[in-house]
Amino acid sequence: MPDLDPGAALEQAGRYRAAADCALADRPPSRADALAVLRSPDDDLPAVLSAAFAVRARHFGRRVKLCVLKNARSGLCPATARSRRCRAPTSTATACVPSRS
């Protein structure tokens, strides 16, 4: 959706446009519209994203701020728990280091 403007996104929102229109008017969606979004099938994802894009673009513009939480203890370390412990250094790779017990 890089070249999509909010108006075009609303046109592609399909059955989710009513919920988007409510949000654009600073009103909560009806119960039926909210449930339709929550129960939307996977095939409707582009329409749901188009509706969400139109609302986000109106209120926040096209800027995006990403915040990432990194799980340091994911349990994916191949070492045994007794001999080693896992820690996630500042790099993207997870390293196993000897335990200092």
ChimeraX attribute file (.defattr): number of C-alpha atoms within 10 A of each C-alpha:
attribute: neighborCount
match mode: 1-to-1
recipient: residues
	/A:1	9
	/A:2	5
	/A:3	6
	/A:4	12
	/A:5	15
	/A:6	20
	/A:7	14
	/A:8	13
	/A:9	23
	/A:10	23
	/A:11	13
	/A:12	18
	/A:13	23
	/A:14	15
	/A:15	16
	/A:16	22
	/A:17	21
	/A:18	17
	/A:19	25
	/A:20	25
	/A:21	17
	/A:22	15
	/A:23	19
	/A:24	15
	/A:25	11
	/A:26	10
	/A:27	11
	/A:28	14
	/A:29	16
	/A:30	12
	/A:31	9
	/A:32	10
	/A:33	18
	/A:34	15
	/A:35	11
	/A:36	15
	/A:37	17
	/A:38	10
	/A:39	10
	/A:40	15
	/A:41	10
	/A:42	8
	/A:43	8
	/A:44	15
	/A:45	13
	/A:46	15
	/A:47	21
	/A:48	26
	/A:49	16
	/A:50	26
	/A:51	29
	/A:52	20
	/A:53	23
	/A:54	27
	/A:55	23
	/A:56	18
	/A:57	16
	/A:58	14
	/A:59	11
	/A:60	9
	/A:61	12
	/A:62	13
	/A:63	7
	/A:64	9
	/A:65	4
	/A:66	4
	/A:67	6
	/A:68	5
	/A:69	5
	/A:70	10
	/A:71	10
	/A:72	12
	/A:73	12
	/A:74	11
	/A:75	11
	/A:76	9
	/A:77	15
	/A:78	10
	/A:79	14
	/A:80	10
	/A:81	11
	/A:82	9
	/A:83	11
	/A:84	16
	/A:85	18
	/A:86	21
	/A:87	16
	/A:88	16
	/A:89	11
	/A:90	8
	/A:91	7
	/A:92	8
	/A:93	9
	/A:94	17
	/A:95	12
	/A:96	16
	/A:97	13
	/A:98	11
	/A:99	11
	/A:100	7
	/A:101	6
